[in-house]
């Protein structure tokens, strides 16, 4: 029986969702959805990138039948629902990495802005394109199958006025893969901005940032291109990046501050750290260059990187008698300290870039509702890219988010429909009791405990994980969620209902789960810089609480932006978040919770992007040719995303549906006596009774 992988990830009770092929275990109940009737609201299937890159069709206004399966058609439907229902909408692309989700998001946003128009020109198609150019440079990497693979999650919300025009836009980002700055998997690069920076700066900027001579070695893997044609393309791409930042209103001084932080990260990688003996920089000259471009003394930089325990002691002395003393945190090596400072600097830089983008989109106009477009890293599988390596901890985090979004798709497509069907007067579908298997602690919880246990390591975490979730013997009770591989510290999890097995290597995961104090000191280094442009760049982040440092885009001032920000902050203010504010695994779960809580406010529209073939090498764009469809791969993806079950239910369900309020408003002219009877200024009318009076009986399809 195939299984969903969320049961392995659960941090605690209630944090798992285990889905089997025919029966779904959720909150202690096993629900068989095939015995009832449902309807799929908004679902489109896009094969590869062929249907995404074609021009957006002009959807006729007021048309009620289903438009062609194009991303712009789905955007038009979301826009129409927003105008008719005055409710927030959300477009969520799902699928494997390289299936074209980011392109889907960009096409939908360009269509919405181009069709609806914008008040005062604060949001335009040119700005949307410029935003994706900037985010593609700072938040994407180069892999074997794509030159721009997203490594962060974003929610871009378009606010609309009562007349249907765009008033403002608000960008929120989370789950940035900041560890990519210091460590990259085999065959993948660092963030794309670094080689572009080394190839595109002029002579004066190189001299100011001490980049006129490339270091012999860099511990972060940041290297310039060696081939002339690659250098030329990178130089052109950097010029396009400058133009895009200018379109978004980012000044030359602010761009220079951004280049300073990137140069500081590069010099930190060149400085390195001693692996034995005293914790200090390996190359003092490179460390001095990093301190100079960041606007601080090399002693201050060394203290922030290696001697963070001094800050902890000072905080304990000043707060003695006022608050409970906190543990100093896990011990770290010199290499981990340098990597933590680099990742912290890049996280603050990325948040500053998001703030600059929001400044360009902000407006004080009142808004009625919004359409949010969500872009997350796709499902990661090295086997899909014909790579022999195992998946990393960061790729498991991306797959965890995809499983959470897939669980949201199931909840919206099946569970919500079941509840509406029951409320409309239909018989309740069959519900079978099941065992509450979500109470067991999952992988994230195990890693969190191993970090706090003295003397523990990857081996003990692996043994605990296998004892909880490994495949059981025939004579043992229980079901296995993962398979123990022959390689050391390797295990396999079957994602997407068991159709997508991924092999993981747990080596170094306990170290990655540690709370890095050097990364926490990065904001202090930038805020105390002698360079005024750097301090001004980080000023919007000064008021952000420490527990929300991983979130970017919390500086909105409009009513809609404040409401969205409060939804995110509320998740990090829960009783679970308070005692685990220094837990990496808990922060991961909280960010996924914040994303799903933000989306539950909206009417959801899912886009399932399917790869036409699995295991291709090289970039996705190819010369025009008939696509080679891998039927087996397509069937596997359809089964893993539950699209086949959803389509079967759609065939036996209701082809169209109106909410009770909208039904009464539309057909009240047919029975004025009934409406007069139920309309009262002193009591709220029962809409089900009104519909029963209009149609004789309350139709099951309404609700």
C-alpha positions in Angstrom: 0.0 0.0 0.0 1.5 3.3 -1.0 2.0 5.9 1.7 2.4 9.7 2.0 5.7 11.0 3.5 4.2 13.6 5.8 4.0 11.1 8.6 7.8 10.9 8.6 8.2 14.7 8.8 5.8 15.3 11.7 7.2 17.4 14.6 4.6 16.2 17.0 1.0 15.1 17.5 -1.3 16.4 14.8 1.5 17.5 12.5 1.3 14.6 10.1 -1.0 13.6 7.3 -0.7 10.0 6.1 -2.3 9.3 2.7 -2.8 5.9 1.2 -3.9 4.9 -2.3 -7.6 4.6 -1.5 -7.9 5.5 2.1 -6.8 8.8 3.7 -5.9 9.0 7.3 -6.5 12.5 8.7 -7.0 13.5 12.3 -7.7 10.0 13.4 -10.3 9.2 10.7 -10.1 7.1 7.5 -12.2 8.7 4.8 -13.1 6.9 1.6 -13.9 9.8 -0.9 -15.0 7.6 -3.8 -18.4 6.9 -2.3 -19.5 10.6 -2.5 -19.8 13.3 -5.1 -17.6 16.3 -5.3 -16.6 19.0 -7.7 -13.2 20.4 -8.6 -13.3 24.2 -8.5 -10.2 25.3 -10.4 -7.7 22.8 -11.6 -5.6 22.9 -14.8 -3.0 20.5 -15.9 0.0 21.8 -17.8 2.4 19.4 -19.5 6.0 20.7 -19.2 6.4 24.3 -20.3 4.8 24.0 -23.8 1.4 25.4 -22.8 2.9 28.0 -20.4 5.2 29.8 -22.8 2.5 30.3 -25.5 0.8 33.7 -25.6 -2.0 34.3 -23.2 -5.4 34.0 -24.8 -7.9 36.8 -24.4 -10.6 35.3 -22.2 -14.0 36.9 -23.1 -15.6 39.0 -20.3 -18.7 37.4 -18.7 -18.1 34.0 -20.3 -19.2 31.2 -17.9 -18.2 28.0 -19.7 -14.8 26.5 -19.1 -12.0 28.4 -21.0 -9.1 26.5 -22.6 -6.6 24.9 -20.1 -4.1 27.8 -20.0 -2.6 29.5 -17.0 -4.1 32.8 -18.1 -7.5 31.2 -18.3 -7.1 30.2 -14.7 -6.0 33.7 -13.8 -9.1 35.1 -15.6 -11.3 32.8 -13.5 -9.7 33.9 -10.3 -10.1 37.5 -11.3 -13.8 37.0 -12.1 -14.4 35.2 -8.8 -12.8 38.1 -6.9 -15.1 40.6 -8.6 -18.2 38.5 -8.0 -17.6 37.2 -4.6 -15.4 39.9 -3.0 -13.1 37.1 -1.7 -9.4 36.7 -1.7 -8.0 34.3 -4.3 -4.8 32.2 -4.5 -3.1 30.5 -7.4 -0.8 27.6 -6.4 1.3 25.8 -9.0 2.5 22.3 -7.9 4.8 19.9 -9.5 8.4 18.6 -10.0 11.4 20.9 -10.2 11.7 22.1 -13.8 8.1 21.7 -14.7 7.5 25.4 -15.3 5.9 26.6 -12.0 7.8 29.9 -11.9 6.9 30.6 -15.5 3.3 29.9 -14.6 3.4 32.4 -11.9 4.9 35.1 -14.0 2.4 34.5 -16.9 -0.5 34.7 -14.5 0.7 37.9 -12.9 1.5 39.6 -16.2 -2.0 38.7 -17.5 -3.7 40.0 -14.3 -1.9 43.3 -14.3 -2.2 43.7 -18.1 -5.9 42.9 -18.1 -7.1 44.8 -14.9 -4.8 47.8 -15.2 -3.2 49.7 -12.3 -4.0 52.8 -10.4 -1.3 55.5 -10.7 0.9 52.9 -12.5 2.4 51.6 -9.2 2.1 48.0 -10.6 2.9 47.3 -14.3 3.9 44.4 -16.5 7.4 45.9 -16.8 7.8 45.9 -13.0 6.5 42.3 -12.7 9.1 41.2 -15.3 11.8 43.2 -13.5 10.9 41.6 -10.2 11.3 38.1 -11.6 14.6 39.1 -13.1 15.9 40.3 -9.7 14.5 37.3 -7.8 15.9 34.9 -10.4 19.4 36.3 -9.8 19.2 36.4 -6.0 17.0 33.4 -5.3 17.7 30.9 -8.1 20.6 28.4 -8.8 21.9 26.5 -11.8 21.2 22.7 -11.8 21.7 20.0 -14.4 18.2 20.5 -15.8 17.6 24.2 -15.3 19.6 27.4 -15.3 17.2 29.1 -12.9 15.9 26.7 -10.3 14.0 28.5 -7.5 15.4 28.0 -4.0 12.8 30.0 -1.9 9.1 30.3 -1.5 7.2 33.5 -2.3 3.7 34.9 -2.2 3.0 37.9 -4.4 -0.4 39.4 -3.6 -2.1 41.8 -6.0 -4.6 44.1 -4.2 -7.6 45.2 -6.2 -10.0 48.1 -5.8 -13.8 47.8 -5.9 -13.6 48.8 -9.6 -11.3 45.8 -10.4 -8.1 47.7 -10.8 -4.8 46.8 -9.2 -4.0 49.2 -6.3 -0.7 47.7 -5.0 1.3 44.5 -4.8 3.0 42.9 -1.8 5.8 40.4 -1.9 6.4 38.0 1.0 9.2 35.4 1.0 10.1 32.5 3.3 12.0 29.2 3.4 15.1 30.7 1.7 17.8 28.0 1.2 20.4 30.2 2.9 22.8 27.3 3.5 23.3 27.2 -0.3 25.7 30.1 0.1 28.3 27.9 1.8 27.4 24.4 0.7 26.1 23.2 -2.7 25.3 19.6 -3.8 27.3 18.0 -6.5 26.6 19.3 -9.9 24.8 22.5 -8.7 25.9 26.0 -8.3 25.7 28.8 -5.7 23.1 31.5 -6.2 23.3 32.9 -9.7 24.1 36.4 -8.5 27.7 35.6 -7.6 29.1 34.7 -11.1 27.0 37.5 -12.6 28.6 40.0 -10.1 32.2 38.8 -10.9 31.6 39.1 -14.6 29.6 42.4 -14.8 31.3 44.9 -12.5 33.4 47.6 -14.1 37.0 48.3 -13.1 36.2 51.0 -10.6 33.7 48.8 -8.7 36.1 45.9 -8.8 38.8 48.0 -7.2 36.5 49.4 -4.5 35.3 45.9 -3.6 38.7 44.3 -3.9 37.5 42.0 -6.7 40.2 42.9 -9.2 42.1 39.8 -8.3 40.2 36.5 -7.9 41.2 34.4 -4.9 43.0 31.1 -5.6 40.4 29.1 -3.7 37.0 29.8 -2.1 35.5 27.6 0.5 32.0 28.6 -0.7 32.5 27.4 -4.2 32.1 31.0 -5.7 34.1 31.0 -8.9 33.9 33.2 -12.0 33.3 31.8 -15.4 36.4 30.7 -17.4 35.0 30.4 -20.9 34.8 33.7 -22.9 31.2 33.0 -24.1 30.1 32.3 -20.6 31.6 35.6 -19.4 29.9 37.5 -22.1 26.5 36.0 -21.3 27.0 36.7 -17.6 28.0 40.3 -18.3 24.9 40.8 -20.4 22.7 39.2 -17.7 24.3 41.5 -15.1 23.4 44.6 -17.2 19.8 43.3 -17.5 19.8 42.9 -13.7 20.9 46.5 -13.2 18.2 47.7 -15.6 15.6 45.7 -13.8 16.6 47.1 -10.4 16.4 50.6 -11.9 12.9 49.8 -13.2 11.9 48.9 -9.6 13.3 52.3 -8.3 16.4 50.9 -6.7 19.0 53.7 -6.7 22.6 53.5 -7.6 23.7 53.9 -4.0 21.4 51.0 -2.9 22.8 48.8 -5.6 26.3 49.6 -4.5 25.3 48.6 -0.9 24.0 45.3 -2.3 27.3 44.7 -4.2 29.2 45.4 -0.9 27.4 42.6 1.0 27.9 40.2 -1.9 31.6 41.0 -2.0 31.9 40.6 1.8 30.4 37.1 1.5 32.9 36.3 -1.3 35.9 37.4 0.8 34.6 35.4 3.8 34.7 32.3 1.6 38.2 33.2 0.5 39.2 33.8 4.1 38.0 30.4 5.3 38.6 29.1 8.9 41.2 26.9 10.6 39.9 23.4 11.0 42.1 22.5 13.9 43.3 24.5 16.9 42.0 28.0 17.6 38.9 29.2 15.8 40.1 32.0 13.5 40.3 33.0 9.9 42.6 30.9 7.7 43.6 33.9 5.4 43.8 37.2 7.3 44.2 39.3 4.2 40.8 38.1 2.8 39.2 38.6 6.2 40.5 42.2 6.2 39.0 42.8 2.8 35.6 41.4 3.9 35.7 43.7 7.0 36.5 46.7 4.8 33.7 46.3 2.3 31.2 45.6 5.1 32.3 48.7 7.0 33.8 47.3 10.2 37.1 46.4 11.8 38.5 43.0 11.3 38.5 42.4 15.1 34.8 43.2 15.2 34.1 40.8 12.4 36.2 38.1 14.0 34.3 38.6 17.3 30.9 38.4 15.5 32.0 35.2 13.7 33.9 33.2 16.3 33.3 34.7 19.7 29.5 34.8 19.8 29.6 33.2 23.3 30.9 36.6 24.6 27.7 38.2 23.6 25.7 35.5 25.3 27.7 36.0 28.5 27.1 39.7 28.3 23.4 39.2 27.8 23.2 36.9 30.8 25.0 39.5 33.0 22.8 42.4 32.0 19.6 40.3 32.3 20.4 38.5 35.6 17.5 38.5 37.9 15.1 39.7 35.2 14.7 36.7 32.9 15.4 33.0 32.9 18.9 32.2 31.6 19.0 30.5 28.2 21.4 27.8 27.2 24.5 29.0 25.2 23.6 26.8 22.3 25.5 23.9 20.7 29.3 24.1 20.1 30.4 24.9 16.6 33.6 24.5 14.6 35.3 27.4 13.0 34.1 26.4 9.6 30.5 26.3 10.8 30.9 29.8 12.2 32.1 31.3 8.9 29.4 29.5 7.0 26.8 30.7 9.5 27.9 34.3 9.1 27.8 34.1 5.3 24.4 32.5 5.3 23.1 35.2 7.8 24.5 38.0 5.6 22.8 36.6 2.5 19.5 36.1 4.3 19.5 39.8 5.5 20.5 40.9 1.9 17.7 38.9 0.4 15.2 40.4 2.8 16.5 43.9 2.0 16.0 43.3 -1.7 12.4 42.1 -1.0 11.9 45.4 1.0 13.1 47.4 -2.0 10.7 45.6 -4.3 7.8 46.2 -2.0 8.6 49.9 -1.8 8.2 50.1 -5.5 4.8 48.3 -5.4 3.4 50.0 -2.3 0.4 52.3 -2.4 -2.1 53.9 0.0 -5.2 53.2 -2.0 -7.9 51.2 -0.4 -8.3 47.6 -1.6 -11.3 45.3 -1.7 -9.6 41.9 -2.1 -6.5 40.3 -3.4 -5.2 37.6 -5.7 -2.1 35.8 -4.3 0.3 33.8 -6.6 2.5 31.3 -4.8 5.8 30.0 -6.1 7.8 27.4 -4.2 10.7 25.1 -5.1 9.4 22.1 -6.9 9.6 18.5 -5.9 13.3 17.6 -5.7 14.6 14.2 -6.8 18.2 13.6 -7.9 17.2 10.4 -9.7 14.9 12.5 -11.9 18.0 14.5 -13.0 20.0 11.2 -13.7 22.3 11.9 -10.7 23.7 9.2 -8.6 24.0 11.3 -5.4 21.4 11.1 -2.6 19.2 14.1 -1.7 20.3 16.6 0.9 18.6 18.1 4.0 17.6 21.2 2.0 15.9 19.1 -0.7 14.0 17.2 2.0 12.8 20.6 3.3 11.5 21.5 -0.2 9.8 18.2 -0.5 8.2 18.6 2.9 6.7 21.9 1.7 5.4 20.3 -1.4 3.8 17.5 0.6 2.1 20.2 2.8 0.8 22.0 -0.2 -0.4 18.7 -1.7 -2.2 18.0 1.6 -3.8 21.4 1.3 -5.0 20.4 -2.2 -6.5 17.2 -0.8 -8.1 19.1 2.0 -9.7 21.6 -0.3 -10.6 19.2 -3.1 -12.1 16.4 -0.9 -12.6 17.3 2.7 -14.0 20.8 2.2 -16.3 19.4 -0.6 -17.4 16.6 1.7 -18.4 19.2 4.4 -20.2 21.4 1.9 -22.1 18.4 0.5 -23.2 17.5 4.0 -24.3 21.0 4.8 -26.3 21.1 1.5 -28.5 18.2 2.7 -26.8 15.2 1.2 -26.0 12.0 3.0 -22.7 12.0 4.9 -20.1 9.9 3.1 -18.9 6.8 4.8 -16.3 7.4 7.5 -14.2 4.6 8.9 -12.3 4.9 12.1 -8.5 4.5 11.9 -5.5 4.5 14.3 -4.0 7.9 15.1 -0.6 7.3 13.7 0.4 11.0 13.7 1.3 10.9 17.5 4.7 9.5 16.8 7.6 11.9 16.6 8.9 12.4 13.2 12.3 13.2 11.5 12.3 16.9 12.3 11.6 16.2 16.0 14.3 13.6 16.1 16.9 16.0 14.6 15.8 18.6 17.1 16.4 16.3 20.0 19.7 15.0 18.8 21.0 18.6 18.6 20.4 19.1 22.3 21.7 15.7 23.4 25.4 15.8 24.3 27.6 13.3 22.3 24.9 12.5 19.7 25.4 12.6 16.0 24.1 11.5 12.6 24.4 7.8 13.5 22.2 7.9 16.6 19.6 10.0 14.7 19.6 7.5 11.9 19.0 4.6 14.2 16.2 6.3 16.0 14.6 7.2 12.6 14.8 3.7 11.4 13.4 2.3 14.6 10.4 4.5 14.3 9.6 4.5 10.6 11.6 1.8 8.8 9.8 -1.0 7.0 8.7 -3.7 9.4 9.3 -7.4 9.3 6.4 -9.6 8.3 6.0 -10.8 11.9 5.9 -7.3 13.3 3.0 -4.9 13.7 2.8 -1.5 12.1 3.6 -0.1 8.7 6.9 1.3 7.4 7.2 4.8 6.0 10.8 4.6 4.8 13.3 2.0 3.6 16.8 1.6 5.0 19.3 1.5 2.1 22.6 -0.4 1.9 24.7 2.7 1.9 25.7 4.1 5.3 23.2 6.7 6.7 21.1 6.4 3.5 17.3 5.9 3.6 14.5 6.2 1.1 11.1 7.9 1.5 8.3 7.3 -0.9 6.7 10.7 -1.6 3.5 11.4 -3.4 1.5 8.4 -2.4 4.5 6.1 -2.9 5.0 7.0 -6.6 8.2 9.1 -6.1 10.8 7.4 -4.0 13.7 9.6 -3.0 17.0 8.4 -1.4 18.4 10.7 1.2 21.9 10.9 2.8 21.6 11.8 6.5 25.3 12.7 6.8 25.8 16.1 8.4 22.1 16.7 9.1 22.5 17.0 12.9 25.1 19.8 12.2 22.7 21.6 9.8 19.9 21.4 12.4 22.0 23.4 14.9 21.1 26.9 15.7 24.0 29.0 14.3 24.8 32.0 16.5 27.1 33.5 13.9 24.2 33.8 11.5 22.2 35.7 14.3 25.1 38.2 14.5 25.0 39.1 10.8 22.3 41.7 11.3 24.4 43.4 14.0 27.4 43.6 11.7 25.4 45.3 9.0 23.5 47.7 11.4 26.8 48.8 13.0 28.6 49.3 9.7 30.4 52.6 9.0 28.9 52.7 5.5 25.7 54.7 5.7 24.2 53.0 2.6 24.4 49.6 4.4 22.7 50.9 7.5 20.0 52.5 5.5 19.5 49.3 3.4 18.9 47.2 6.6 16.7 49.8 8.3 13.3 48.2 7.4 14.5 45.0 9.1 15.5 46.6 12.4 11.9 46.3 13.8 11.5 42.6 12.8 11.3 40.3 15.8 14.0 37.6 16.1 11.6 34.8 15.7 10.5 36.1 12.3 14.0 36.7 10.8 13.4 34.0 8.2 10.4 35.9 6.8 10.8 38.8 4.4 8.3 41.3 3.3 6.8 42.2 6.7 7.1 45.9 6.3 3.8 46.6 4.4 1.7 49.6 5.6 -1.6 49.1 3.8 -4.5 47.5 5.4 -4.3 44.4 3.2 -0.5 44.0 3.8 -0.9 44.4 7.6 -3.6 41.7 7.6 -1.4 39.3 5.7 1.6 40.1 7.9 -0.5 39.5 11.1 -1.4 36.1 9.8 2.3 35.2 9.5 3.2 36.7 12.8 0.4 34.9 14.5 1.8 31.6 13.5 5.2 32.4 15.1 3.5 33.7 18.3 1.8 30.3 19.0 2.5 28.3 22.1 4.5 25.8 20.0 6.8 28.6 18.6 7.7 30.3 21.9 9.9 27.5 23.5 11.4 26.6 20.1 12.5 30.0 18.7 16.1 28.7 18.5 15.2 25.4 16.8 16.0 25.1 13.1 13.6 22.2 12.5 10.8 24.0 14.4 11.4 27.1 12.4 11.0 25.1 9.2 7.7 23.7 10.4 6.5 27.1 11.5 7.3 28.6 8.1 5.3 25.9 6.4 2.5 26.4 8.8 2.5 30.2 8.1 2.4 29.6 4.4 -0.6 27.2 4.6 -2.4 29.4 7.1 -2.0 32.4 4.8 -3.5 30.4 1.9 -6.4 29.1 3.9 -7.8 32.6 3.9 -8.3 32.5 0.2 -10.3 30.6 -2.4 -7.7 28.2 -3.8 -6.9 27.5 -7.5 -4.4 24.7 -8.0 -2.2 24.3 -11.2 -0.6 20.9 -11.5 2.5 21.2 -13.7 3.6 17.8 -15.1 6.9 16.9 -16.7 6.4 15.4 -20.2 9.4 13.1 -19.5 11.6 12.3 -16.5 15.3 12.1 -16.3 16.3 14.5 -19.0 19.7 16.2 -18.9 20.5 19.8 -19.8 18.4 22.9 -19.7 14.6 22.6 -20.1 14.3 24.9 -23.2 14.9 22.9 -26.4 14.6 23.6 -30.1 11.1 23.5 -31.5 10.1 19.8 -31.9 7.3 17.6 -31.1 7.5 16.7 -27.3 8.4 13.2 -26.4 5.8 12.1 -24.0 6.8 9.5 -21.4 3.4 7.9 -20.7 4.6 5.9 -17.7 6.1 9.1 -16.1 2.9 11.0 -16.8 0.7 8.3 -15.2 3.0 8.2 -12.2 2.7 11.9 -11.7 -1.1 11.9 -12.2 -1.4 9.1 -9.6 0.9 10.8 -7.1 -1.0 14.1 -7.2 -4.4 12.4 -6.8 -5.6 14.0 -10.1 -7.1 10.8 -11.4 -9.3 10.4 -8.3 -10.2 14.1 -8.4 -11.2 13.8 -12.1 -13.4 10.7 -11.4 -15.2 12.6 -8.7 -15.6 15.6 -11.0 -17.4 13.4 -13.5 -20.0 12.2 -11.0 -20.3 15.5 -9.1 -21.9 18.8 -9.9 -20.7 20.6 -13.1 -21.6 24.1 -11.6 -22.3 25.5 -8.2 -23.5 28.7 -6.7 -23.1 29.8 -3.1 -26.5 30.1 -1.3 -26.2 33.9 -1.1 -25.3 34.3 -4.7 -28.2 31.9 -5.7 -30.7 34.0 -3.8 -29.5 37.2 -5.3 -29.6 35.9 -8.8 -33.0 34.2 -8.8 -34.9 36.3 -6.3 -36.9 38.0 -9.1 -38.6 34.7 -9.8 -40.3 34.5 -6.5 -40.7 38.0 -4.9 -43.2 36.7 -2.3 -40.7 34.2 -1.0 -38.0 36.9 -0.7 -40.4 39.3 1.0 -41.3 36.6 3.5 -37.7 35.9 4.5 -36.3 39.4 4.3 -36.3 41.0 7.7 -34.3 43.9 9.1 -34.1 42.4 12.6 -33.0 38.8 11.9 -30.6 37.0 9.6 -32.5 34.9 7.0 -31.9 31.2 6.7 -30.5 31.0 3.2 -31.2 27.2 2.9 -34.9 27.9 3.6 -34.9 30.8 1.0 -33.4 28.4 -1.6 -36.0 25.8 -0.8 -38.7 28.3 -1.3 -37.3 29.5 -4.6 -36.8 26.0 -6.0 -39.3 23.9 -4.1 -36.5 22.0 -2.3 -33.0 22.9 -1.4 -30.8 21.5 -4.2 -27.9 19.4 -3.1 -25.6 21.1 -5.6 -25.9 24.4 -3.8 -23.7 25.3 -0.9 
